[in-house]
Amino acid sequence: MTRYPRDMTGYGNRMPQAAWPNGAKIAVQIVLNYEEGGENNILHGDAASEAFLSEITGAQPWPGQRHWNMETIYEYGSRAGFWRVHDLLKDLPVTVYGVATALARAPQQLAAMKAAGWEIASHGLKWVEHKDMDAEDERAQIREAIRLHTEVVGTPPRGWYTGRCSMNTVALAAEEGDFAYIADSYADDLPYWVEAGGKDQLIVPYTMDCNDMRFAIQAGFTDGQQFEGYLKDSFDMLYAEGVAGAPKMLSIGLHCRLAGRPGRALALKRALEHMAGHDGVWFATREEIADHWARVHPPVHIQRPSQMSRADFVAAYGGIFEHSPWIAEGAHGLELGPTHDNAAGVHNALARVFRSASEDQRLGVLRAHPDLAGKLAAAGRLTAESTAEQAGAGLDLLTDAERETFTDLNSRYTEKHGFPFIIAVKDNTKASILSAFQRRIDNDRATEFAEACRQVERIAELRLIEKFG
């Protein structure tokens, strides 16, 4: 049994109604990353200097050495950039991603964050790479980050974002912290639940596009107008979706040493003024968004097809293709995952097995279908699904003349093609079924075999949509 762990579907075409407070059309969430003093530095016990997200093009770590230019760029963030951004945002709800060791080296900045009423979430113990870190070493760092954050800030963090994370980060953070949310994801415009660390964990996704980090990479922003324009366009698109009835969340990521530079700060100011000029904009911390989502959209537990045993999967879906459990048996052996835990996903898996089957096997599926309004229906010997489907189209209430017409068509069709006439009755009325019957009976067998197979797949699709609700 092969299983693919990534969820490539998410909410799909069943987007939840965010129901932001006061009917807001968009939630705007601003993050200020406070990393200065927590970056790679041999003073901090690291092996080399920092090389990430600075003004230095092509920066590389300097093993065993301090890097004066890099250090002073980071110091600009704490000495000047923070205060410029703080002055700009002090009256707005903001979430700080605070590296614990950086916060410990920033008492005045921390006091200013608290005076502004900002949420202070954890950004880990140090602003370093975790991808190659042993899981237990990373666990120890998460524990220490929570401990130090609580000691320095006065309260434990309710949010977590590592950023430079590993494949273990989310599970470890969920296990170690009592977090209202974890932000190590870029997968959606809305919060979503995952099972991690043995519990339901809310994910409030972050951003790398509406993020001033793009000033520090080659394929990024080169001037403030690009940043401003991109923020405005992102806001306008999401705002329009909210007006249309599907509100989302806009995340904006800032760094003291980047957005705190004068030309970028002014661009940010203009973008925020543009957003504030619209009605129905909810500026919120990530903590507020998480608490709202947990209250309005608590986790829902379903029996996931991709996690079912073979026996349970066949019991649940073995009858979707009429009297053909072998299709469900084959589907269970495919590479299923979270993206298949819905009607479309199960249908795709079942249909793949059906389409890949031999012509004789597919013919067997066609022949397993009953005649429309035929002898089995009259004798009450149809499956529950077929009985309900035929009744829904009124085929259980035929006049004597109509029944005689269907009986004649059934006999002629089956004699000519070698399988019963098949049509997705839920898509039709009694009149349109009869019309299709009369039109299709004269098709050649190959054309009709292909059409019957398409109809079988459609019947299966409709059954699954009803089953999933």
Secondary structure, 3 states (H helix, E strand, C coil): CCECCCCCCCCCCCCCCCCCHHHCCEEEEEEEEECCCCECCHHHCCCECCCCCCCCCCCCCCECCCCHHHHHHHHHHHHHHHHHHHHHHCCCCEEEEECHHHHHCCHHHHHHHHHCCCEEEECCCCECCCCCCCHHHHHHHHHHHHHHHHHHHCCCCCEECCCCCCCCHHHHHHHHCCCCEECCCCCCCCCEEEEECCEEEEECCCCCCCEHHHHCCCCCCCCHHHHHHHHHHHHHHHHHHHHCCCCEEEEEEEEHHHHCCHHHHHHHHHHHHHHHCCCCEEECCHHHHHHHHHHHCCCCCCCCHHHCCHHHHHHHHCCCCCCCHHHHHHHHCCCECHHHCCHHHHHHHHHHHHHHCCHHHHHHHHHHCCCCCCHHHHCCCCCHHHHHHHHHCCCCCCCHHHHHHHHHHHHHHHHHHCCCCCCCHHHCCHHHHHHHHHHHCCCCHHHHHHHHHHHHHHHHHHHHHHHHC
